[in-house]
Amino acid sequence: MKRLAMISVLALTFTACGADEGPDSGAFLACRQFNDSGRDYVAGVITFTEMRGKMKGIESNASISEEIGIASNARQMLIAATAGDRPEFEAAGLRFIDACAAVAG
């Protein structure tokens, strides 16, 4: 159920991030990448290990963002993924989705 909700929020975040006036480029790219990769992860198309690999690129883009919560939550997701801590990864992912929605919004 939690994963299904995550997919729905990711879809809304991606749609909102496409607005003309929106987040800076780092946030836009990171939110978009996480949306695409997150959908695949939640759907079971990619493994946790593959998602960890994708997080390096997402965190790299997020790190240049000045938007509140983007860089910090992407970093927390990467740290959790690297440590193999799925619950913390998913919790940080939900915070990241909230940050994406806030800047898109």
PAKOLPA-930309 format. One record per atom (N, C-alpha, C): residue number from 1; atom name; x, y, z. Coordinates in Angstrom, 1 decimal. Layout:
<site nr="NUM" atom="CA" X="X" Y="Y" Z="Z"/>
...
This chain:
<site nr="1" atom="N" X="0.8" Y="-1.2" Z="0.0"/>
<site nr="1" atom="CA" X="0.0" Y="0.0" Z="0.0"/>
<site nr="1" atom="C" X="0.9" Y="1.3" Z="0.0"/>
<site nr="2" atom="N" X="1.9" Y="1.3" Z="0.9"/>
<site nr="2" atom="CA" X="2.8" Y="2.4" Z="0.9"/>
<site nr="2" atom="C" X="3.5" Y="2.6" Z="-0.4"/>
<site nr="3" atom="N" X="3.9" Y="1.5" Z="-1.1"/>
<site nr="3" atom="CA" X="4.6" Y="1.6" Z="-2.4"/>
<site nr="3" atom="C" X="3.6" Y="2.2" Z="-3.4"/>
<site nr="4" atom="N" X="2.4" Y="1.8" Z="-3.4"/>
<site nr="4" atom="CA" X="1.4" Y="2.3" Z="-4.4"/>
<site nr="4" atom="C" X="1.2" Y="3.8" Z="-4.2"/>
<site nr="5" atom="N" X="1.1" Y="4.2" Z="-2.9"/>
<site nr="5" atom="CA" X="1.0" Y="5.6" Z="-2.7"/>
<site nr="5" atom="C" X="2.2" Y="6.4" Z="-3.2"/>
<site nr="6" atom="N" X="3.4" Y="5.8" Z="-3.0"/>
<site nr="6" atom="CA" X="4.6" Y="6.4" Z="-3.5"/>
<site nr="6" atom="C" X="4.6" Y="6.6" Z="-5.0"/>
<site nr="7" atom="N" X="4.1" Y="5.6" Z="-5.8"/>
<site nr="7" atom="CA" X="3.9" Y="5.7" Z="-7.2"/>
<site nr="7" atom="C" X="3.0" Y="6.9" Z="-7.6"/>
<site nr="8" atom="N" X="1.9" Y="7.0" Z="-6.9"/>
<site nr="8" atom="CA" X="0.9" Y="8.1" Z="-7.2"/>
<site nr="8" atom="C" X="1.6" Y="9.4" Z="-6.9"/>
<site nr="9" atom="N" X="2.3" Y="9.6" Z="-5.8"/>
<site nr="9" atom="CA" X="2.9" Y="10.9" Z="-5.5"/>
<site nr="9" atom="C" X="4.0" Y="11.2" Z="-6.5"/>
<site nr="10" atom="N" X="4.8" Y="10.2" Z="-6.9"/>
<site nr="10" atom="CA" X="5.8" Y="10.4" Z="-7.9"/>
<site nr="10" atom="C" X="5.2" Y="10.8" Z="-9.2"/>
<site nr="11" atom="N" X="4.1" Y="10.3" Z="-9.6"/>
<site nr="11" atom="CA" X="3.5" Y="10.7" Z="-10.9"/>
<site nr="11" atom="C" X="3.0" Y="12.1" Z="-10.8"/>
<site nr="12" atom="N" X="2.4" Y="12.5" Z="-9.7"/>
<site nr="12" atom="CA" X="2.0" Y="13.9" Z="-9.5"/>
<site nr="12" atom="C" X="3.2" Y="14.8" Z="-9.5"/>
<site nr="13" atom="N" X="4.3" Y="14.4" Z="-8.8"/>
<site nr="13" atom="CA" X="5.5" Y="15.3" Z="-8.7"/>
<site nr="13" atom="C" X="6.1" Y="15.5" Z="-10.1"/>
<site nr="14" atom="N" X="6.1" Y="14.4" Z="-10.9"/>
<site nr="14" atom="CA" X="6.7" Y="14.6" Z="-12.2"/>
<site nr="14" atom="C" X="5.9" Y="15.6" Z="-13.1"/>
<site nr="15" atom="N" X="4.6" Y="15.4" Z="-13.0"/>
<site nr="15" atom="CA" X="3.7" Y="16.3" Z="-13.7"/>
<site nr="15" atom="C" X="3.9" Y="17.8" Z="-13.3"/>
<site nr="16" atom="N" X="3.9" Y="18.0" Z="-12.0"/>
<site nr="16" atom="CA" X="4.1" Y="19.3" Z="-11.5"/>
<site nr="16" atom="C" X="5.4" Y="19.9" Z="-11.8"/>
<site nr="17" atom="N" X="6.5" Y="19.1" Z="-11.8"/>
<site nr="17" atom="CA" X="7.8" Y="19.6" Z="-12.1"/>
<site nr="17" atom="C" X="7.9" Y="20.1" Z="-13.5"/>
<site nr="18" atom="N" X="7.0" Y="19.8" Z="-14.4"/>
<site nr="18" atom="CA" X="7.0" Y="20.2" Z="-15.8"/>
<site nr="18" atom="C" X="6.5" Y="21.6" Z="-16.0"/>
<site nr="19" atom="N" X="6.0" Y="22.3" Z="-14.9"/>
<site nr="19" atom="CA" X="5.4" Y="23.6" Z="-15.0"/>
<site nr="19" atom="C" X="6.5" Y="24.6" Z="-15.5"/>
<site nr="20" atom="N" X="6.0" Y="25.7" Z="-16.2"/>
<site nr="20" atom="CA" X="6.9" Y="26.7" Z="-16.7"/>
<site nr="20" atom="C" X="7.7" Y="27.4" Z="-15.6"/>
<site nr="21" atom="N" X="7.0" Y="27.8" Z="-14.5"/>
<site nr="21" atom="CA" X="7.7" Y="28.4" Z="-13.4"/>
<site nr="21" atom="C" X="7.8" Y="27.3" Z="-12.3"/>
<site nr="22" atom="N" X="9.0" Y="26.8" Z="-12.1"/>
<site nr="22" atom="CA" X="9.2" Y="25.7" Z="-11.2"/>
<site nr="22" atom="C" X="10.5" Y="25.7" Z="-10.5"/>
<site nr="23" atom="N" X="11.0" Y="24.6" Z="-10.2"/>
<site nr="23" atom="CA" X="12.2" Y="24.4" Z="-9.4"/>
<site nr="23" atom="C" X="13.4" Y="24.7" Z="-10.3"/>
<site nr="24" atom="N" X="14.6" Y="24.9" Z="-9.6"/>
<site nr="24" atom="CA" X="15.8" Y="25.1" Z="-10.4"/>
<site nr="24" atom="C" X="16.2" Y="23.8" Z="-11.1"/>
<site nr="25" atom="N" X="17.2" Y="23.9" Z="-12.0"/>
<site nr="25" atom="CA" X="17.5" Y="22.8" Z="-12.9"/>
<site nr="25" atom="C" X="18.0" Y="21.6" Z="-12.1"/>
<site nr="26" atom="N" X="18.7" Y="21.7" Z="-11.0"/>
<site nr="26" atom="CA" X="19.1" Y="20.6" Z="-10.2"/>
<site nr="26" atom="C" X="17.9" Y="19.9" Z="-9.6"/>
<site nr="27" atom="N" X="17.0" Y="20.6" Z="-9.1"/>
<site nr="27" atom="CA" X="15.8" Y="20.0" Z="-8.5"/>
<site nr="27" atom="C" X="14.9" Y="19.4" Z="-9.6"/>
<site nr="28" atom="N" X="14.8" Y="20.1" Z="-10.7"/>
<site nr="28" atom="CA" X="14.0" Y="19.5" Z="-11.8"/>
<site nr="28" atom="C" X="14.5" Y="18.2" Z="-12.3"/>
<site nr="29" atom="N" X="15.8" Y="18.1" Z="-12.5"/>
<site nr="29" atom="CA" X="16.4" Y="16.9" Z="-13.0"/>
<site nr="29" atom="C" X="16.4" Y="15.8" Z="-12.0"/>
<site nr="30" atom="N" X="16.7" Y="16.1" Z="-10.7"/>
<site nr="30" atom="CA" X="16.7" Y="15.1" Z="-9.7"/>
<site nr="30" atom="C" X="15.3" Y="14.5" Z="-9.5"/>
<site nr="31" atom="N" X="14.3" Y="15.4" Z="-9.4"/>
<site nr="31" atom="CA" X="12.9" Y="15.0" Z="-9.2"/>
<site nr="31" atom="C" X="12.5" Y="14.1" Z="-10.4"/>
<site nr="32" atom="N" X="12.8" Y="14.5" Z="-11.6"/>
<site nr="32" atom="CA" X="12.4" Y="13.7" Z="-12.8"/>
<site nr="32" atom="C" X="13.1" Y="12.4" Z="-12.8"/>
<site nr="33" atom="N" X="14.4" Y="12.3" Z="-12.5"/>
<site nr="33" atom="CA" X="15.1" Y="11.1" Z="-12.4"/>
<site nr="33" atom="C" X="14.6" Y="10.1" Z="-11.4"/>
<site nr="34" atom="N" X="14.3" Y="10.7" Z="-10.2"/>
<site nr="34" atom="CA" X="13.8" Y="9.9" Z="-9.1"/>
<site nr="34" atom="C" X="12.4" Y="9.4" Z="-9.5"/>
<site nr="35" atom="N" X="11.6" Y="10.2" Z="-10.1"/>
<site nr="35" atom="CA" X="10.3" Y="9.8" Z="-10.6"/>
<site nr="35" atom="C" X="10.4" Y="8.5" Z="-11.5"/>
<site nr="36" atom="N" X="11.2" Y="8.6" Z="-12.5"/>
<site nr="36" atom="CA" X="11.4" Y="7.5" Z="-13.4"/>
<site nr="36" atom="C" X="12.0" Y="6.3" Z="-12.7"/>
<site nr="37" atom="N" X="13.0" Y="6.5" Z="-12.0"/>
<site nr="37" atom="CA" X="13.7" Y="5.3" Z="-11.3"/>
<site nr="37" atom="C" X="12.8" Y="4.8" Z="-10.2"/>
<site nr="38" atom="N" X="12.2" Y="5.7" Z="-9.5"/>
<site nr="38" atom="CA" X="11.3" Y="5.3" Z="-8.3"/>
<site nr="38" atom="C" X="10.1" Y="4.4" Z="-8.8"/>
<site nr="39" atom="N" X="9.6" Y="4.8" Z="-9.9"/>
<site nr="39" atom="CA" X="8.5" Y="4.0" Z="-10.5"/>
<site nr="39" atom="C" X="9.0" Y="2.6" Z="-10.8"/>
<site nr="40" atom="N" X="10.1" Y="2.5" Z="-11.4"/>
<site nr="40" atom="CA" X="10.7" Y="1.2" Z="-11.8"/>
<site nr="40" atom="C" X="11.0" Y="0.4" Z="-10.5"/>
<site nr="41" atom="N" X="11.5" Y="1.0" Z="-9.5"/>
<site nr="41" atom="CA" X="11.9" Y="0.3" Z="-8.2"/>
<site nr="41" atom="C" X="10.6" Y="-0.2" Z="-7.5"/>
<site nr="42" atom="N" X="9.6" Y="0.7" Z="-7.4"/>
<site nr="42" atom="CA" X="8.4" Y="0.3" Z="-6.7"/>
<site nr="42" atom="C" X="7.7" Y="-0.8" Z="-7.5"/>
<site nr="43" atom="N" X="7.7" Y="-0.8" Z="-8.8"/>
<site nr="43" atom="CA" X="7.1" Y="-1.8" Z="-9.6"/>
<site nr="43" atom="C" X="7.9" Y="-3.1" Z="-9.7"/>
<site nr="44" atom="N" X="9.1" Y="-3.1" Z="-9.1"/>
<site nr="44" atom="CA" X="9.9" Y="-4.3" Z="-9.1"/>
<site nr="44" atom="C" X="10.6" Y="-4.5" Z="-10.4"/>
<site nr="45" atom="N" X="10.7" Y="-3.5" Z="-11.3"/>
<site nr="45" atom="CA" X="11.4" Y="-3.6" Z="-12.5"/>
<site nr="45" atom="C" X="12.9" Y="-3.6" Z="-12.3"/>
<site nr="46" atom="N" X="13.3" Y="-2.8" Z="-11.3"/>
<site nr="46" atom="CA" X="14.8" Y="-2.7" Z="-10.9"/>
<site nr="46" atom="C" X="14.9" Y="-3.1" Z="-9.5"/>
<site nr="47" atom="N" X="16.0" Y="-3.6" Z="-9.1"/>
<site nr="47" atom="CA" X="16.3" Y="-4.1" Z="-7.8"/>
<site nr="47" atom="C" X="16.8" Y="-2.9" Z="-6.9"/>
<site nr="48" atom="N" X="16.8" Y="-3.2" Z="-5.6"/>
<site nr="48" atom="CA" X="17.3" Y="-2.2" Z="-4.7"/>
<site nr="48" atom="C" X="18.8" Y="-1.8" Z="-5.0"/>
<site nr="49" atom="N" X="19.6" Y="-2.8" Z="-5.4"/>
<site nr="49" atom="CA" X="21.0" Y="-2.5" Z="-5.8"/>
<site nr="49" atom="C" X="21.0" Y="-1.6" Z="-7.0"/>
<site nr="50" atom="N" X="20.2" Y="-1.9" Z="-8.0"/>
<site nr="50" atom="CA" X="20.1" Y="-1.0" Z="-9.2"/>
<site nr="50" atom="C" X="19.7" Y="0.4" Z="-8.8"/>
<site nr="51" atom="N" X="18.7" Y="0.5" Z="-7.9"/>
<site nr="51" atom="CA" X="18.2" Y="1.8" Z="-7.5"/>
<site nr="51" atom="C" X="19.4" Y="2.5" Z="-6.8"/>
<site nr="52" atom="N" X="20.2" Y="1.8" Z="-6.0"/>
<site nr="52" atom="CA" X="21.3" Y="2.5" Z="-5.4"/>
<site nr="52" atom="C" X="22.2" Y="3.1" Z="-6.4"/>
<site nr="53" atom="N" X="22.5" Y="2.4" Z="-7.5"/>
<site nr="53" atom="CA" X="23.3" Y="2.9" Z="-8.6"/>
<site nr="53" atom="C" X="22.7" Y="4.1" Z="-9.2"/>
<site nr="54" atom="N" X="21.4" Y="4.1" Z="-9.4"/>
<site nr="54" atom="CA" X="20.8" Y="5.3" Z="-10.0"/>
<site nr="54" atom="C" X="20.8" Y="6.5" Z="-9.0"/>
<site nr="55" atom="N" X="20.8" Y="6.2" Z="-7.7"/>
<site nr="55" atom="CA" X="20.8" Y="7.3" Z="-6.7"/>
<site nr="55" atom="C" X="22.1" Y="8.2" Z="-6.8"/>
<site nr="56" atom="N" X="23.2" Y="7.6" Z="-7.3"/>
<site nr="56" atom="CA" X="24.4" Y="8.4" Z="-7.4"/>
<site nr="56" atom="C" X="24.1" Y="9.6" Z="-8.4"/>
<site nr="57" atom="N" X="23.5" Y="9.3" Z="-9.5"/>
<site nr="57" atom="CA" X="23.2" Y="10.4" Z="-10.5"/>
<site nr="57" atom="C" X="22.1" Y="11.4" Z="-9.9"/>
<site nr="58" atom="N" X="21.1" Y="10.8" Z="-9.3"/>
<site nr="58" atom="CA" X="20.1" Y="11.6" Z="-8.7"/>
<site nr="58" atom="C" X="20.6" Y="12.6" Z="-7.7"/>
<site nr="59" atom="N" X="21.5" Y="12.1" Z="-6.8"/>
<site nr="59" atom="CA" X="22.1" Y="12.9" Z="-5.7"/>
<site nr="59" atom="C" X="23.0" Y="13.9" Z="-6.3"/>
<site nr="60" atom="N" X="23.7" Y="13.6" Z="-7.4"/>
<site nr="60" atom="CA" X="24.6" Y="14.5" Z="-8.1"/>
<site nr="60" atom="C" X="23.8" Y="15.7" Z="-8.6"/>
<site nr="61" atom="N" X="22.7" Y="15.5" Z="-9.3"/>
<site nr="61" atom="CA" X="21.9" Y="16.6" Z="-9.8"/>
<site nr="61" atom="C" X="21.2" Y="17.3" Z="-8.6"/>
<site nr="62" atom="N" X="20.8" Y="16.6" Z="-7.6"/>
<site nr="62" atom="CA" X="20.1" Y="17.3" Z="-6.5"/>
<site nr="62" atom="C" X="21.1" Y="18.2" Z="-5.7"/>
<site nr="63" atom="N" X="22.4" Y="17.8" Z="-5.7"/>
<site nr="63" atom="CA" X="23.4" Y="18.5" Z="-4.9"/>
<site nr="63" atom="C" X="23.6" Y="20.0" Z="-5.4"/>
<site nr="64" atom="N" X="23.2" Y="20.3" Z="-6.6"/>
<site nr="64" atom="CA" X="23.4" Y="21.6" Z="-7.1"/>
<site nr="64" atom="C" X="22.1" Y="22.5" Z="-6.9"/>
<site nr="65" atom="N" X="21.1" Y="21.8" Z="-6.4"/>
<site nr="65" atom="CA" X="19.8" Y="22.6" Z="-6.2"/>
<site nr="65" atom="C" X="19.9" Y="23.4" Z="-4.9"/>
<site nr="66" atom="N" X="19.2" Y="24.6" Z="-5.0"/>
<site nr="66" atom="CA" X="19.1" Y="25.4" Z="-3.9"/>
<site nr="66" atom="C" X="17.7" Y="25.3" Z="-3.3"/>
<site nr="67" atom="N" X="16.9" Y="24.5" Z="-3.8"/>
<site nr="67" atom="CA" X="15.5" Y="24.3" Z="-3.3"/>
<site nr="67" atom="C" X="15.6" Y="23.5" Z="-2.0"/>
<site nr="68" atom="N" X="14.7" Y="23.9" Z="-1.1"/>
<site nr="68" atom="CA" X="14.7" Y="23.3" Z="0.3"/>
<site nr="68" atom="C" X="14.3" Y="21.9" Z="0.2"/>
<site nr="69" atom="N" X="15.2" Y="21.0" Z="0.8"/>
<site nr="69" atom="CA" X="14.9" Y="19.6" Z="1.0"/>
<site nr="69" atom="C" X="15.3" Y="18.7" Z="-0.2"/>
<site nr="70" atom="N" X="15.7" Y="19.3" Z="-1.3"/>
<site nr="70" atom="CA" X="16.1" Y="18.5" Z="-2.4"/>
<site nr="70" atom="C" X="17.4" Y="17.9" Z="-2.2"/>
<site nr="71" atom="N" X="18.5" Y="18.7" Z="-2.0"/>
<site nr="71" atom="CA" X="19.8" Y="18.1" Z="-1.8"/>
<site nr="71" atom="C" X="19.9" Y="17.3" Z="-0.6"/>
<site nr="72" atom="N" X="19.4" Y="17.7" Z="0.5"/>
<site nr="72" atom="CA" X="19.5" Y="17.0" Z="1.8"/>
<site nr="72" atom="C" X="18.8" Y="15.7" Z="1.8"/>
<site nr="73" atom="N" X="17.7" Y="15.6" Z="1.2"/>
<site nr="73" atom="CA" X="16.9" Y="14.3" Z="1.2"/>
<site nr="73" atom="C" X="17.5" Y="13.4" Z="0.2"/>
<site nr="74" atom="N" X="18.0" Y="13.9" Z="-1.0"/>
<site nr="74" atom="CA" X="18.7" Y="13.0" Z="-1.9"/>
<site nr="74" atom="C" X="19.9" Y="12.4" Z="-1.3"/>
<site nr="75" atom="N" X="20.7" Y="13.2" Z="-0.5"/>
<site nr="75" atom="CA" X="21.9" Y="12.7" Z="0.1"/>
<site nr="75" atom="C" X="21.5" Y="11.6" Z="1.1"/>
<site nr="76" atom="N" X="20.4" Y="11.8" Z="1.9"/>
<site nr="76" atom="CA" X="20.0" Y="10.8" Z="2.8"/>
<site nr="76" atom="C" X="19.5" Y="9.5" Z="2.2"/>
<site nr="77" atom="N" X="18.9" Y="9.7" Z="1.0"/>
<site nr="77" atom="CA" X="18.5" Y="8.4" Z="0.2"/>
<site nr="77" atom="C" X="19.8" Y="7.7" Z="-0.2"/>
<site nr="78" atom="N" X="20.8" Y="8.4" Z="-0.7"/>
<site nr="78" atom="CA" X="22.0" Y="7.8" Z="-1.1"/>
<site nr="78" atom="C" X="22.7" Y="7.1" Z="0.0"/>
<site nr="79" atom="N" X="22.8" Y="7.8" Z="1.1"/>
<site nr="79" atom="CA" X="23.5" Y="7.2" Z="2.3"/>
<site nr="79" atom="C" X="22.7" Y="5.9" Z="2.8"/>
<site nr="80" atom="N" X="21.4" Y="6.0" Z="2.8"/>
<site nr="80" atom="CA" X="20.6" Y="4.8" Z="3.2"/>
<site nr="80" atom="C" X="20.8" Y="3.7" Z="2.2"/>
<site nr="81" atom="N" X="20.7" Y="4.0" Z="0.9"/>
<site nr="81" atom="CA" X="20.9" Y="3.0" Z="-0.1"/>
<site nr="81" atom="C" X="22.2" Y="2.3" Z="0.0"/>
<site nr="82" atom="N" X="23.3" Y="3.1" Z="0.2"/>
<site nr="82" atom="CA" X="24.6" Y="2.6" Z="0.3"/>
<site nr="82" atom="C" X="24.8" Y="1.7" Z="1.5"/>
<site nr="83" atom="N" X="24.1" Y="2.0" Z="2.6"/>
<site nr="83" atom="CA" X="24.1" Y="1.2" Z="3.8"/>
<site nr="83" atom="C" X="23.2" Y="0.0" Z="3.7"/>
<site nr="84" atom="N" X="22.4" Y="-0.1" Z="2.6"/>
<site nr="84" atom="CA" X="21.5" Y="-1.2" Z="2.5"/>
<site nr="84" atom="C" X="20.3" Y="-1.1" Z="3.4"/>
<site nr="85" atom="N" X="20.0" Y="0.1" Z="3.9"/>
<site nr="85" atom="CA" X="18.9" Y="0.4" Z="4.8"/>
<site nr="85" atom="C" X="17.6" Y="0.8" Z="4.0"/>
<site nr="86" atom="N" X="16.9" Y="-0.2" Z="3.6"/>
<site nr="86" atom="CA" X="15.7" Y="0.0" Z="2.8"/>
<site nr="86" atom="C" X="14.6" Y="0.9" Z="3.5"/>
<site nr="87" atom="N" X="14.3" Y="0.6" Z="4.8"/>
<site nr="87" atom="CA" X="13.3" Y="1.4" Z="5.5"/>
<site nr="87" atom="C" X="13.7" Y="2.9" Z="5.5"/>
<site nr="88" atom="N" X="15.0" Y="3.2" Z="5.8"/>
<site nr="88" atom="CA" X="15.4" Y="4.6" Z="5.8"/>
<site nr="88" atom="C" X="15.4" Y="5.2" Z="4.4"/>
<site nr="89" atom="N" X="15.8" Y="4.4" Z="3.4"/>
<site nr="89" atom="CA" X="15.8" Y="4.8" Z="2.0"/>
<site nr="89" atom="C" X="14.4" Y="5.2" Z="1.6"/>
<site nr="90" atom="N" X="13.4" Y="4.4" Z="1.9"/>
<site nr="90" atom="CA" X="12.0" Y="4.7" Z="1.6"/>
<site nr="90" atom="C" X="11.5" Y="5.9" Z="2.3"/>
<site nr="91" atom="N" X="11.9" Y="6.0" Z="3.6"/>
<site nr="91" atom="CA" X="11.5" Y="7.2" Z="4.4"/>
<site nr="91" atom="C" X="12.1" Y="8.5" Z="3.8"/>
<site nr="92" atom="N" X="13.4" Y="8.4" Z="3.4"/>
<site nr="92" atom="CA" X="14.0" Y="9.6" Z="2.8"/>
<site nr="92" atom="C" X="13.4" Y="9.9" Z="1.5"/>
<site nr="93" atom="N" X="13.0" Y="8.8" Z="0.8"/>
<site nr="93" atom="CA" X="12.4" Y="8.9" Z="-0.5"/>
<site nr="93" atom="C" X="11.0" Y="9.7" Z="-0.4"/>
<site nr="94" atom="N" X="10.3" Y="9.4" Z="0.6"/>
<site nr="94" atom="CA" X="9.0" Y="10.1" Z="0.8"/>
<site nr="94" atom="C" X="9.2" Y="11.6" Z="1.1"/>
<site nr="95" atom="N" X="10.3" Y="11.8" Z="1.9"/>
<site nr="95" atom="CA" X="10.6" Y="13.2" Z="2.2"/>
<site nr="95" atom="C" X="11.1" Y="14.0" Z="0.9"/>
<site nr="96" atom="N" X="11.8" Y="13.3" Z="0.1"/>
<site nr="96" atom="CA" X="12.3" Y="13.8" Z="-1.2"/>
<site nr="96" atom="C" X="11.1" Y="14.1" Z="-2.1"/>
<site nr="97" atom="N" X="10.1" Y="13.2" Z="-2.1"/>
<site nr="97" atom="CA" X="8.9" Y="13.4" Z="-2.9"/>
<site nr="97" atom="C" X="8.2" Y="14.7" Z="-2.4"/>
<site nr="98" atom="N" X="8.1" Y="14.8" Z="-1.1"/>
<site nr="98" atom="CA" X="7.4" Y="16.0" Z="-0.5"/>
<site nr="98" atom="C" X="8.2" Y="17.3" Z="-0.9"/>
<site nr="99" atom="N" X="9.5" Y="17.2" Z="-0.9"/>
<site nr="99" atom="CA" X="10.3" Y="18.4" Z="-1.3"/>
<site nr="99" atom="C" X="10.1" Y="18.7" Z="-2.8"/>
<site nr="100" atom="N" X="10.0" Y="17.7" Z="-3.6"/>
<site nr="100" atom="CA" X="9.8" Y="17.9" Z="-5.0"/>
<site nr="100" atom="C" X="8.4" Y="18.5" Z="-5.2"/>
<site nr="101" atom="N" X="7.4" Y="18.0" Z="-4.5"/>
<site nr="101" atom="CA" X="6.0" Y="18.5" Z="-4.7"/>
<site nr="101" atom="C" X="6.0" Y="20.0" Z="-4.2"/>
<site nr="102" atom="N" X="6.7" Y="20.3" Z="-3.1"/>
<site nr="102" atom="CA" X="6.7" Y="21.7" Z="-2.6"/>
<site nr="102" atom="C" X="7.3" Y="22.7" Z="-3.6"/>
<site nr="103" atom="N" X="8.4" Y="22.3" Z="-4.3"/>
<site nr="103" atom="CA" X="9.0" Y="23.3" Z="-5.2"/>
<site nr="103" atom="C" X="8.3" Y="23.3" Z="-6.5"/>
<site nr="104" atom="N" X="7.5" Y="22.3" Z="-6.8"/>
<site nr="104" atom="CA" X="6.7" Y="22.3" Z="-8.1"/>
<site nr="104" atom="C" X="5.5" Y="23.0" Z="-7.9"/>
<site nr="105" atom="N" X="5.0" Y="23.2" Z="-6.7"/>
<site nr="105" atom="CA" X="3.9" Y="23.7" Z="-6.5"/>
<site nr="105" atom="C" X="2.9" Y="24.6" Z="-6.3"/>
